[in-house]
Every structure is written in structure tokens, then in C-alpha cells.
Amino acid sequence: MATTGQGPQGPLTGVRVVELAGIGPGPFAAMLLADLGADVVRVDRPGGSVIGIEPAFDLTNRNKRSVLVDLKAEGGADTVLDLVERADVLIEGYRPGVAERLGVGPEVCLKRNPQLVYGRMTGWGQDGPLADRAGHDISYIALTGTLSMIGRSGEPPTVPANLVGDFAGGSLYLVVGVLAALQHARTPGGTGQVVDAAIVDGASHLATIIHGMLAAGSWQDRRGANLLDGGCPFYGSYATSDGEYMAVGPLEPRFYEEFAHHLGLGEEAPDRNDPGRWEELRALVADRFSTRTRAEWTEVFEGTDACVAPVLSLREAPHHPHLAARSTYVEHGGLTQPAPAPRFSVTPVSVRSAPALPGADTEAVAADWGLPGLLTTGKDTTG
């Protein structure tokens, strides 16, 4: 399977997307569409964003093209609307009402292009008491109860980077919504519509199974006390003698038997089915793992069904034999990065181009999309 390549490919080849530049979940959602083959044109503002990393290293802008348009300048909104007229999807991540004030809100865009899918990415959503409030990933997962589940009992909740809120609860739900709306727009009689993707909605939805377990009485509403949140001694991570960690997850009895055998727990080990002895079992497991290095334990469990894996760092992960064999990571333009996912048997996806630099593709987009006006409105006038 190809993970790098040139030219259009992927199941979304032919789909045109306009992305109004922002940070976080909006750009990542647009990257997913670009990875799948869509022609994503990012509308950057002259002068760039005040927040973010150096453009050449911003992998969320790979497989895209960039044009410069000052939405606050005369003619800026009209230029974006010209792009919208030729697009299938628009993505924006402003606070509610900002796109409308800039002249590129859903009403005017759908009037120009009734088949347009207008994707809105926010933390709180387009309405509700907090809709206009500032926030970040941690704010959203805190309010939804998601953050309360993560971490050890008796300790503050553990912040899971910004993966659960911004990208899982935000970007992925926006992409699902956009693709579903695009399918509707392309059915006979279908029309465009607005997709309101709120991180609080997505982060809440991610915990659906937990809410079911809570209702059934099989989940306690406190962290570090349940089967899947670190409360269980055979579902968690343990330190090794060299200060590294092994991840343990043999939930099924037959996998646990294999785990116990290779770890050398012995018949005197506490019954795993007795939660009253879980702390005693945890101490025993921790003691055993502390006797060898991570590399040694990795070798012990290699080729078993004990559901034990070494905890690798971000720099180590690309070199793991399994991930290397699958090309889960790829190098493009000197940058090691996760390859596009998922994989397709007929329409393969790939990293086709490096992160788009602001305004670098104005001439090409002007030609491909039939918009010569971009060549004048796309100039950086901040110098």
C-alpha cells in the first residue's frame, strides 16, 4: 500500500473543500479530507495566525493548497464566495457569528451554492449559554464528564493531551457529519446544509458505552475504580526496572492465564475476580515487573496472547517492527509523520504534499478553480 505519492488519489478525489484558516480541530478535519483525496484549499489570512507552529512543520496542513485572502479587506468576502461557488464543502472554526460578520456565513454561502456542505467546528456549539465563551480542549472534556474518568483514584484527573476533545470529539465528528451531509447533497433532491460539530457533543457521545455501564450498575462514577480506567490491576501500566513501562490488558480469562504464567505470578496470587483483593494483586504484579527492564519483558511476552505491550515514546513508535511493516508512519519531505488512515483497497490514500505554506498555491488554485481574481486579492499587504 502506498503511503506517499503524487497526484490526486483516494476516495474523495474530485471533492473540493474550502477551509477558512484556524487552529486545532478544524485544520485536522480538513487534513483528514485532504488525506482522503479531496482538493482542500486553505484560505490563510495575510500575516498568518498569532497561534500555531511554523507552517513548514504543521502537518495538519499536508495534502492541502493555500491562498491568501484578507476577509476584512474590501472584496475579501467576495473572493471566498467565489471559491464557495465552486466547492462542495466549507469548513470554519470561528466563534458563533464571526463568519456571518465577515460576510461568509452559511446563509450567504448556501445562497451562492445551495449544494454546499457548511461545516462549523466549535467547542461549545452554535447555541446554548456558553456558545460565545472562550474555551479549549480541557474545558470541553471537563464539562462533559469525560475528563473525570481519566487518571488514578485520589489524584487529579490526567490530561490526555488534546486528543480526546479537539480531535476525537471534534475533528472526527465534523468529518463524519460533513461526509454524511455530502452524501445527502448528492442524492436526488438533496441539498446542502449546515453541520454543527461541537466538541462537547462529540466528547459526550464518545462515552456512550460508559453511560450504559453506569446505568446498568457496572461502572462507578469515580475514576480509578473500574475495569477500563486503571482501577483493575490487569488493565493498566507498570514500571520496569529501567524506569520504563509495560501496558497490561488481559481482560479475558484465557489471556489472563497466559499473562500470569509468563509474569510468574504463581498459584498464591490473589483471585483476579475478587475486587476486594485487587490492590494486593496490583502490588504483586508491580513487584514482578520491577525486576526486569522493558526490553526484557517485551521479549518475555513476544509472540503471546497475554495482551502486554511496551509503552513506547512518540519517537520510538515509528521503529516498532509491526508499525514499520504496515508503514503506519511515513517520511515525507524529511518529516516523519503518521500515514493517512484508514486504508482502501481500490482508492489508496497517501501523503502527497508537504504542509501548505500560506499563499504558496494562489496561482495554481486560481488556474484550477477558474478564479483569476485570486491573483489580486491574494497578495500579502501587511509588509
N, C-alpha and C positions, 0 to 999 in steps of 0.2 A: 504494500500500500504506500502510495506517495505521500510524503508529508511536507515536501517543498516542491514548488513548480512555478510555471509561468502561465499567464493567460487565464481566462475565465474557466472555472470548473466548480463542481459542487451542485447540489440540488436546487439552489436558489439563483443559479446563473440566469441572467435576464431580468432579475428583480432590481429595481432602482430604489435606493434609500437615501434620504436627506437626513443628516444628523446635525442638529444645532449644538455646537460645541459646549461641553460641560465637563464635569469630573465624576469619577466613580462609576455608579451602576449604569448610567446612560451610555457612556462610551463603551463599556464592556458589553452591553446588549448589542450595540451596533457592531462591535467586533465579532460577536457570535454570528450575526447575519452575514458579515463580510467573509468570515471563515467558511460559511456555507455556500459562498459563491456570489452573493449579492454585490452589486456595484454601489458601494457606500461612499457618498460624498459628504465629507465633514465640512461644515461651514464654520470656519475659525474667525475669530474677531482680530482685527489689526492690533498688534501689540501683545497678543497672546493672553493666556489666563494668568491670574495672580496666584493661583494654586496649581500645583502639579509638578511633575518631574520633567527633566529635559526631554523635548519632543523626540529626539532620536532614540531614547530608551523607553518611551511609553508604548509598551507592547499592546495596549488596548487600541492603539491606532494602526495596527498592522492590517494589511489587506484592504486599506481604505485609500481614498484620494482626498486632498484638502484644497479648498478655495478660501480666499479671504473676502469677507463681506462685513461691513460695519452696519449692523442693523439700526443703529441710532443715527446714521447719516442719511441724508436725502437720497432716496432711491434704493436704499439697502433692503427694505422690506419687499419692494417690488422685485428685486433680483432674486430673493429667496422664493417668492411666489412663482417666479418663472421656473425655478427648479422644481417646486412643488407640482406644477402643472405637468411635468414630465416624469414625476416619481410615483412609486407605488406605496411608499411608506415614509413617514416623517417621525423622527424621534427627538424629543426635547426633555430637558430635566430642570426647567425653571420652577420657581415657586408659583403657585396658582395665580393667574392674572398677568404674569410678566410677559408671556408670549403674546397675549392679547394687546398689551400696551405697546409692544414692539411692532404690532401690525401683522403678526404671523400666527395668530391664534387659530383654533380649529374651525371656527365659523367661516373666516375668510379663506382659509386653506381649502376647506371642503366645498366652498362655493366655487373656487377656481378649479378644483379637481374632485368631483363627487365620489370617485372610487378610491380616494386616498385613505389609507390607514394612518391615523394620527396617534402615535404612541407617546403617552405622558408618563415620565418617571419621577416620582416624588417619594419622600419618606412617609409623610402623613396622609397623602391623598389629596384629591381636588376639593374636598369639603370636610366639614367637621370642625370642632372647636380649635384644633391645633393646626389646621391646614396652612396657616400663614406663619407658623412658628419655625425658627431655625432648628435644625437637629442633625444628628449624624447616626451612623450605624448603631452605635451603642445605645443611643436614645430610643431607637425603634424597637430593638430586641429586648430592652429593659421593660418597656411598657407592655409588650405582648406576653410577657411571662417566659419568653424563650431564654433570656439570659439567666433567669433564676434557676434553670435546670443544670447549668454548666459549672462544674467546679466541685471541690471537696466539701463535705459536711463540716460546718463550723468555720469555714473560711469564706472570704468574699467571692462572689461569682468570678469565674475565669473568663476573660475577654477573648473570644475566638477570632482574633484579628478582625477584619471586617468582611469575613466570608459569609456568615450566616444571614446577616441583614442585607448589606448592599448587593451582594452578588447572587446568593441563593434566593433570598426573599424578594429581591428587587429585579436584577437583570434577567434571571431565568424566567420569572413570571411575566415580565414585559415581553420577552421573546415569544413565549407560548401564546400570550394574548395577541401579539402582532401577527403571528403566523395563522392563528385561528381566524382573526378578522380578515386577513388577506385571502384566506380560503373562501370566506363568506362573500367578500367583494367580487371574487372571480366566478361565483356561481351565477346561473341565470337569474336576473332580477336582483342580484346582490348589490350592495352599496358600500361605500367607505363608512368608517365610524371612528369614534374616539376610544382608545384603550387607556383606562385609568389604572396604572400599575403603582400601587403604594407598598412600600416596604413593610409597613405594619400589617397589611393584609397578607402578603406573601409569607412573612416570618410566622404569623399566626397559623396559616394554612400548613406550613411545614410540620407543625406539631400536632396534626390531626390524629395520628395514631396514639400519641401520648394522651390526648384528651379522652380518647376512647378507653384507654387503660385506666385513666384516672376515674372515669365514670364507673368502670367495672370493679374498682377497688383494688386493682393490681398495680397501681402506681401511687406512691406517696408524694404529696405536693411539697416536697422539700428535696433539695439536691443531695447527692451522695448517699441515697438511701434505697436506690432501685437497681434493677438488673442491668440497665444500659447507661447509667450515669456515673459509674465509678463506685457505687455502693456495694456491688458484688465483687468478691475477691478474685473471681475468674473472668472478669471483664474490666481490664484496666491496664496500667503500665507500671513496670517495676524497674528500679535502678539496678545496674550491674556493677561489678567491682571496679570498672574504669570510669564510673560516673555517667555512663550512657543508659539507655532504656530499652526494654523489650515490651512490646504490646501483646496482651494476652486476651483471647476471646473464645475459648472452647465452651460455648453455651450448651451444646447437645451432649448428652451423657457419653456417647461413644467417642466424641472428640476429647471430652474431659479425661476419659480413661487414658487416652494416648498422651495427653498433656501431663497428667500425673505420673505416668510411667517414665517419660523422658526427663521430667524435672526431678524425679526421685523422691516423691512425697512419702511413699511408704504407706502401709496399711494403718499406721497410727494417726494419719491425717484426719482432721475433723470432717464430718459428713458435709458435703457441699450443699445438701438440701436442707440444712438446719441453719437458717439465718441467725439464730442465736449464737452460733459458733463461727460466723463469718470473719469476725475480727481476729480470732485465733487462727483461722485458715489463712487470712491475709498475711499475718505475721510470719507464718511458716513459709508461704510462697516467697515473700520478700527476702527472707533469710536465705533461701535456696538460690535465688537469682543473684544475690550479693556475693556469691562465691566464685563467679566466673565473669569474664568480660563479655561485652555484647557480641563480639566476633565469635567467641567460643560457644555461647548459647545459640547463636544463629546457626552454627554448624551442627549443634545437637538436634535442633528442630528442623533442619533442612530435609525436605522430602517427606515430612509427616503431615498428618491431618490434625495436628494439635492446635491449629489456629493461633500460632505465635509468630510474630514478625519483629524485626529490629525497627526501632524508631529512627528514621533517617532524617538528616537535615535537608534543607532545600538544595544545597549544593551537592549533597550525596545522592539524592534520589535519581537524577538522570543516569547515574552509573550502575544502578541496580540491574543485574542481568535480565530480569523479566521485563522491566520498563525499557531497557535498551533493545531487547529483542523485538518489542512491539513498536519501537520508535515513539514511545509516549512523549518523549521530549525530542526536540529537533533544534538544530543550529541553523540560523538564517541571518546573514549579514553580520556574523560574528556574535550574535546574541543567542544563548541557549534559552529555550522557552518551551512551554507546554505545546504540544501539537494540537491542531484543531480536533474537536470531538463533537459528536460521536463519529463513527466511521460508516461509509456507504459502499456497497458492493458495485454499484453501477456509476455513481456520480461522486468519485473520490474528492475529498477536500484536502487543502494544503495551505501552508504559509507561502503566499505568492509574492508578497512585497513587504519591505521593512516599514516601520511606523511612518505614517504620512507626516511630512513636515508642513507646518502652516503655510498655506498658499502655494505650495510647490507644484500643484497639479492644475492650476487655474486654466492654463492654455489647453491642456488635454481635455478637461471637462467641458470647457467652452465649445470645443470642436465636437466631442462625442455627444453632448446633450443638445447641441444646436443653440448655444446661448452666447453669442458674441459680446453681449452686454457685460458678461463676467470680466472681460479684459479691462474694463474701465472701473467698475465698482469693486473689483478685487484687489486694487492697489493698496498697499500699506501707506497710509498718510500720516503715520504717527511720528515720522522722523523729523 
